[in-house]
């Protein structure tokens, strides 16, 4: 049943992304301004904003991945905010489709728990979350490099294997398949 729930949420996520992500990035970015990094939560952008980072993006994005690195104001800052939102489409919706944390739930993980595209650790992992005998969530994560700098990254389900699950009180919905992901933190 949880797999059917995921499939239905994924369809909703894809449809809303296709229909709204691009115009929302341009519109919402026009009404946001730089905010300080490090806040425990952010409330900008509703379904399209990132609840864990300010409108200009996380520090790594601002420092080296933005179109205009280190620029957070003016027209260039606006372009960077648009690009941040396009990089993280419907992040707020993913939170609304999240799985709530339960201290009594049991997480069962098979595969390599340490995989990471950022730290160049390839492999796959499948996690299942049970409340008693009932399966209430899953997470599939795959990192398969095909060059020194690129990999196929797939993450489906809910992000239950991160520290943020318990810390934030929810596991964010995720439906990512990226065949051009950067392999390593360069």
N, C-alpha and C positions, 0 to 999 in steps of 0.2 A: 504494500500500500504506500510506503514511504517513497518508493521509486516512481509511482504514479503521481504523487504529490509533487515531487521534484520536477517531473516532466511537465506538468501543468504550469508550475511556477516559472520554469525555464521558458516556456512558450510566451507567457505573459511578459517576462523580462525582455525577451527578444523583440516582441511586438512593440512594447513601449519604447525600447531603445531605438529601434528603426524609425518609429514615428516621431520621436521627440528629442533624442539626444543632441543632434546637431543644432536645431534652432534654439534649444534650451541653453546650450553652451554659450552661444552668442548673446542671448537675452540676459540670462542670469549673471554672466560675467560683467555685463554693463552696469549692474546694480550692486556689485560687490567691490570691496576694497581690501587691501592688504590687512591681515590680522596677525598678531604675534604667534609664533610657534610655541608649542608646549601646553596649550590648554587641554584639560582632560576631555573636553568634547566641544564640538562646534555645531552651530545651529543654522548655518547659512545654506541656501539653495534647495531646501526641502528634499524632494526625491532625487534631485540631481547633484546636490552638494555632498561633500565628504565630511562625515561626522567626526572623523579622527584627525583631520588636517584642515588648515585654513584655505581660503579660496585661491591663494597663489600656489598651493601645493606643498608637499613635504619638503624638508630641507635639502634632500638629495636632488629632487626635481628642480628646485629653485637654483641650486648651486651648479648643476652640471647637465641636466636633461632638458631644461626649458629652452625654447627657441632663442630667448634672450636671457642667458644666465645672469643671475643676481639682480634682475630688474623686476620690480614688483609694483611699479606705479606707471601712470601715463598710458599711452597707446601700446607701448611694448609690454607693459604689465598686464594690460587687458588681453593682449594676444596670448601671453603666457597663461592667464587664467582660463581662457577658452581651451587652450591645449591641455591643461590639467583636467578640465571637465571631460574632454574627449578621451583622455587617457583612462578616466575612471567614470564611465557612463553609468548613471542611475545607481550610484553608490548608496544614496539614501534609501532607495527602493530595496536594495539588497539587505539593508538593516531591517526594514519593515517586514521582509520575508524571512527573517532570521529564526533560528531555533533557540528557544530559551535555555539557559543553563539550568541544570538540575544536579544538586550535589549527590543525589541518590542514583543517578544514571551511571552505567558502566560503559566505558569506552574500550573497544577491542580493536587492536591495530595489527594488521599483517603487512609484511613488506618492510621497506626501508624508511623508518621514521625521520631520518636525517636528510632526505633528499632536498635539494635546493638549487634553483637555477642561478641564484645570486652567488652561491659559494661553490658552484660547479660540482655538485654531488648528484649524479644521475640515478635514476631508478624509478620505482613506483611504490605506492602505499595505498592501502584500502583500510578505512576505519569505519566501524559500525558503532552506533550508540544505542544502548538498550536501557529501557526503563522496565525493570523486571525481565520478563521474557519478550517484551514487545520492542521491535526495532523502531526507533523514533528518529533516526538520522544516519547519514553516511557521508563519507568524504573519500573521493578518489583523487589521487595526485600523481602525476606522471611528469618526469623531466627526462627527455631523450635527446641528447645532443647529436647534431649532424655536422657540426663544424667546430672550430675553436671558439667562435663567438655567437653561434646561434643554436637554438634547440626548439623542439616541440614541447610546449608546456600545456598540460591539461589539468584543470582542477574543477571537479564537479561535486555538487552536494552542498554541504555547509562546512565552514572552516572551524572544525571542532578540535583539531590537533595543535592549535596555537595557544599560547598563554593568554591571549585576549579572550578566549571563550569564557574562562572562569572570571578573569579580571573585569571584563565589560558586562558579563551576565548574558551573553548571547553569542551564537555562532552565525556569522554573516553568511547569507546565501551566496553561492558562487557557481557560475556556469561558464568557465573560461576554457576555450580551446584556441591556443595561439601557436601557429606553425612557424612564426618568425621571431620568437622571443629571444631576447639577448641572453647569452650564456655567460655568466660572470658579472661582476659589479664594476665594469669598466666604464 
